[in-house]
Amino acid sequence: MNATGLNVIKTLGCMAAVTFFTLYNTWDRYDYDYHWILAFLTFISTIATPLFFVVAGIMDSHAEQDLRWQLSKIRNVVIVFLFWMTIYYFWEPYQRGYLIQPWFVFSFIVIYSFNPLLTWLSLHRLTFCALVGGLLLFSYGYDLLSVLYPEVRVFSLAPQYRIWTWLLFYLTGQLLCEPVIADWLNRRRVAFIATCALPFIYLFTWLYEQHFFFALFKADRNAFLLTGSQIYLLVVALVLAASGVRFRRHVALKETLLATVSKTMTGVYIMHYSVFHIVTTLIPITSLATKLTLIVLTFVLSVLLARLILANGLLKKVITL
């Protein structure tokens, strides 16, 4: 995937994470019904978590994946988790960031622990494709059965702990970087078709969520749900469409701006909860306008804070995986 496309989806992931979890945690207790703008923003930002795992897979596919790399990735995840959990326990105002929840740490440790198998899969493309396809069918089947039969204990595993879903998105990112698939991905026609298909995929996903997913969400008193397999096609289409992005005017400015924001992806994911918490103590949310302002402020301040931390060689390790 070209650098511009990768920066686009990383920036999109940052914005989606801030938007989704800012709306999710604002004062109205997850009620998106009082204005269509909030419902729309909530819907289009549900790609946040799956997109992060796809991006992680894409970025890792370009690394030289040996034992040393594998251990360093596990170490980085553990360091980030322990650092921010320590801050949480010793500084009460700090609110734990979304990405450093235990399920996230466990997911990546599992993924990196099986790295030798992933390396083997990269040499056997058909097996790799079959595994991703099998994971997709299993993930969607499990998600569907957990909704249809919520009383069955075997289907009651919380969405965030369905490790196979996050493995699916991570492996998809790696699969998209396979030489043959990457060459196909770089064709303008593929990006064009994906871009044209996006409105229809969004419409299908919206109908699914409005009449099925969100119906369960409200019936279950707003239980903590993470989107999973039902938006797989949407996430993949976004990545394909982003791969075709080419700037024609003010190229240097746009490329620099995208690269600046995209580098803060992990930092924004980790710290936007803290920024959100501080901003909401200063700005009471009393209207739609203030809620939208809160989203913008949280995103901008999170990016600036992440850039500041990245400038320090030591501190950047706590916002880099």
C-alpha positions in Angstrom: 0.0 0.0 0.0 1.4 3.4 -0.9 2.4 5.9 1.9 -0.4 8.3 1.1 -3.1 5.7 1.3 -1.7 4.4 4.6 -1.6 7.9 6.1 -5.2 8.4 5.0 -6.5 5.3 6.8 -4.4 6.0 9.9 -5.7 9.6 10.1 -9.3 8.3 9.5 -8.7 5.8 12.3 -7.7 8.6 14.7 -10.7 10.7 13.8 -13.1 7.7 14.1 -11.8 6.7 17.5 -12.1 10.1 19.0 -15.6 10.6 17.4 -17.0 7.2 18.5 -15.8 7.2 22.0 -16.4 10.8 22.7 -20.1 10.3 21.7 -20.2 7.1 23.6 -19.1 8.8 26.8 -20.9 12.1 26.8 -23.5 13.1 29.2 -26.6 11.9 27.4 -25.9 8.3 28.3 -25.5 7.0 24.8 -28.8 8.4 23.5 -28.2 9.3 19.8 -31.9 9.9 19.0 -32.2 13.5 19.7 -30.3 14.6 16.5 -29.6 12.8 13.3 -26.1 14.2 13.1 -25.0 12.4 16.3 -26.5 9.1 15.0 -24.7 9.6 11.7 -21.4 10.4 13.3 -21.7 7.4 15.6 -22.5 5.1 12.7 -19.6 6.2 10.4 -17.1 6.1 13.3 -17.7 2.4 14.2 -14.7 1.5 12.1 -12.3 2.8 14.7 -11.2 -0.5 16.4 -11.2 -2.8 13.4 -9.4 -0.3 11.3 -6.6 0.0 13.9 -6.0 -3.7 13.8 -5.9 -3.7 9.9 -3.4 -0.8 10.0 -1.3 -2.7 12.6 -1.2 -5.7 10.2 -0.2 -3.5 7.3 2.6 -1.8 9.2 3.9 -5.1 10.6 4.0 -6.7 7.2 6.8 -4.3 6.2 9.0 -5.2 9.2 11.6 -7.9 9.3 9.8 -10.3 11.5 12.3 -12.4 13.4 12.4 -13.6 17.0 14.0 -10.3 18.2 11.2 -8.3 16.5 8.5 -10.6 18.0 9.8 -10.1 21.6 10.3 -6.4 21.1 6.6 -6.0 20.0 5.4 -8.0 23.0 7.6 -5.9 25.3 6.3 -2.7 23.8 2.7 -3.6 24.4 3.5 -4.6 28.0 5.4 -1.4 28.7 2.6 0.8 27.3 0.0 -1.0 29.4 2.0 -1.0 32.6 2.9 2.7 32.2 -0.6 4.0 31.7 -2.1 1.6 34.3 0.4 3.0 36.8 -0.7 6.6 35.9 -4.3 5.5 36.4 -3.8 4.1 39.8 -1.6 7.0 41.1 -3.4 9.9 39.5 -7.2 9.8 40.0 -8.2 12.3 37.4 -6.7 10.2 34.6 -9.2 8.1 32.7 -7.9 4.9 31.1 -7.4 5.1 27.4 -9.4 2.8 25.2 -6.4 0.9 23.7 -4.8 -0.1 27.0 -7.7 -2.1 28.3 -6.6 -5.6 29.3 -8.4 -7.2 26.3 -6.3 -5.1 23.9 -3.1 -6.1 25.5 -4.1 -9.7 25.5 -5.2 -9.6 21.9 -1.8 -8.3 20.7 0.2 -10.6 22.9 -1.7 -13.5 21.4 -1.1 -12.2 17.8 2.6 -11.6 18.3 3.0 -14.9 20.2 1.9 -16.7 17.0 4.1 -14.6 14.8 6.2 -17.6 13.5 3.0 -19.2 12.2 2.0 -15.9 10.5 5.4 -15.8 8.9 4.9 -19.3 7.5 1.4 -18.3 6.3 3.0 -15.5 4.3 4.8 -18.1 2.3 1.7 -20.0 1.6 -0.8 -17.6 0.1 -3.7 -19.9 -0.6 -3.6 -21.2 3.0 -3.4 -17.6 4.2 -6.5 -16.7 2.2 -8.3 -19.8 3.4 -7.5 -18.9 7.1 -8.8 -15.3 6.7 -11.9 -16.6 5.0 -12.5 -19.2 7.7 -12.0 -16.6 10.4 -14.5 -14.3 8.7 -17.2 -16.9 8.5 -16.5 -18.0 12.1 -16.5 -14.4 13.4 -19.7 -13.5 11.7 -21.4 -16.7 12.7 -20.4 -16.3 16.3 -21.5 -12.7 16.4 -24.8 -13.6 14.8 -25.5 -16.5 17.2 -24.6 -14.4 20.2 -27.3 -11.9 19.2 -29.9 -14.5 18.4 -29.2 -16.7 21.5 -28.0 -14.3 24.2 -29.1 -16.7 26.9 -26.7 -19.4 25.7 -23.5 -19.2 27.8 -21.2 -20.4 25.1 -22.1 -17.4 23.0 -21.9 -14.9 25.9 -18.2 -14.0 25.5 -17.9 -10.2 25.6 -17.2 -8.7 22.1 -13.9 -7.2 23.1 -12.6 -10.6 24.2 -13.4 -12.3 20.9 -9.8 -12.5 20.0 -10.5 -14.2 16.7 -12.2 -11.0 15.4 -9.1 -8.8 16.1 -6.9 -11.5 14.6 -9.1 -11.5 11.5 -8.6 -7.8 11.0 -4.9 -8.0 11.7 -4.4 -10.8 9.3 -6.4 -9.0 6.7 -4.0 -6.1 6.9 -1.1 -8.4 6.4 -2.8 -10.2 3.5 -3.4 -7.0 1.7 0.4 -6.5 1.6 1.1 -9.8 0.0 3.0 -9.0 -3.3 0.4 -10.4 -5.7 -2.5 -8.8 -3.8 -0.6 -5.6 -3.3 0.0 -5.3 -7.0 -3.7 -5.8 -7.6 -4.5 -3.3 -4.9 -2.4 -0.6 -6.6 -4.5 -0.7 -9.7 -6.6 2.5 -10.2 -9.6 0.5 -11.2 -9.7 -1.4 -7.9 -9.6 1.8 -5.9 -12.2 3.3 -8.2 -14.6 0.4 -7.8 -14.1 0.3 -4.1 -14.9 4.1 -3.9 -18.0 3.7 -6.0 -19.1 0.7 -3.8 -18.6 2.5 -0.5 -22.0 4.3 -0.5 -23.9 1.1 -1.1 -21.8 -0.8 1.5 -22.5 2.0 4.0 -26.2 1.8 3.2 -26.3 -2.0 3.7 -24.3 -1.6 7.0 -26.7 1.1 8.1 -29.7 -1.0 7.5 -28.1 -3.9 9.3 -27.2 -1.8 12.3 -30.4 0.2 12.5 -32.7 -2.9 12.4 -30.5 -5.4 14.1 -27.3 -4.3 15.8 -28.5 -1.1 17.5 -31.8 -2.6 18.3 -30.0 -5.1 20.5 -27.7 -2.3 21.8 -30.6 -0.4 23.2 -32.5 -3.5 24.4 -29.5 -4.5 26.4 -29.4 -1.1 28.1 -26.4 0.2 26.2 -24.1 -2.7 27.1 -20.4 -2.2 26.1 -20.4 -3.5 22.5 -17.5 -3.3 20.0 -18.3 -3.6 16.3 -16.8 -6.7 14.8 -17.4 -8.9 11.8 -20.5 -7.1 10.5 -18.4 -4.2 9.2 -15.6 -6.2 7.7 -16.5 -5.5 4.1 -16.8 -1.8 5.0 -13.3 -1.6 6.5 -11.7 -3.5 3.6 -13.5 -1.2 1.1 -12.2 1.8 2.9 -8.6 0.5 2.7 -9.0 -0.3 -1.0 -10.4 3.2 -1.7 -7.7 4.9 0.3 -5.0 3.0 -1.7 -6.1 5.0 -4.8 -5.8 8.5 -3.2 -3.6 10.7 -5.3 -3.3 14.5 -4.7 -3.1 16.8 -7.7 -2.8 20.2 -6.0 -0.8 21.3 -3.0 0.7 17.9 -2.8 3.5 18.7 -0.4 1.2 20.5 2.1 -1.4 17.7 2.1 1.2 14.9 2.3 2.9 16.7 5.2 -0.3 17.3 7.1 -1.4 13.7 6.7 1.9 12.3 7.7 2.0 14.6 10.8 -1.4 13.4 12.0 -1.0 9.7 11.0 2.2 9.4 13.1 0.1 10.1 16.2 -2.4 7.3 15.6 -1.5 5.1 18.6 -0.9 8.1 20.8 -4.4 9.5 20.0 -6.0 6.2 20.6 -4.4 5.9 24.0 -4.7 9.5 25.3 -8.0 10.8 23.9 -9.9 9.6 26.9 -7.7 11.7 29.2 -8.0 14.7 26.9 -11.8 14.2 26.7 -12.0 14.0 30.5 -10.1 17.2 31.0 -12.0 19.1 28.3 -15.4 18.1 29.7 -14.5 19.5 33.1 -14.0 22.9 31.4 -16.8 22.8 28.9 -20.2 21.7 30.0 -22.1 19.9 27.3 -25.5 21.6 27.0 -26.2 21.4 23.2 -25.5 19.7 19.9 -23.0 22.5 19.1 -20.9 22.0 22.3 -20.9 18.2 21.7 -19.5 18.7 18.2 -17.0 21.2 19.5 -15.9 18.7 22.1 -15.2 16.1 19.4 -13.0 18.6 17.4 -11.2 19.8 20.5 -10.5 16.3 21.7 -9.1 15.3 18.4 -6.9 18.4 17.9 -5.6 18.4 21.5 -4.9 14.7 21.3 -2.9 15.0 18.1 -0.9 18.0 19.5 -0.2 16.2 22.8 0.9 13.0 21.0 3.2 15.0 18.7 4.8 16.6 21.8 5.4 13.3 23.4 6.8 11.8 20.2 9.4 14.5 20.2 10.9 13.0 23.3 13.0 9.9 22.6 12.2 8.3 26.0 8.5 9.3 26.4 7.5 8.2 22.8 7.9 4.6 23.9 4.8 4.8 26.0 2.6 5.8 23.0 4.3 3.5 20.4 3.6 -0.2 20.0 
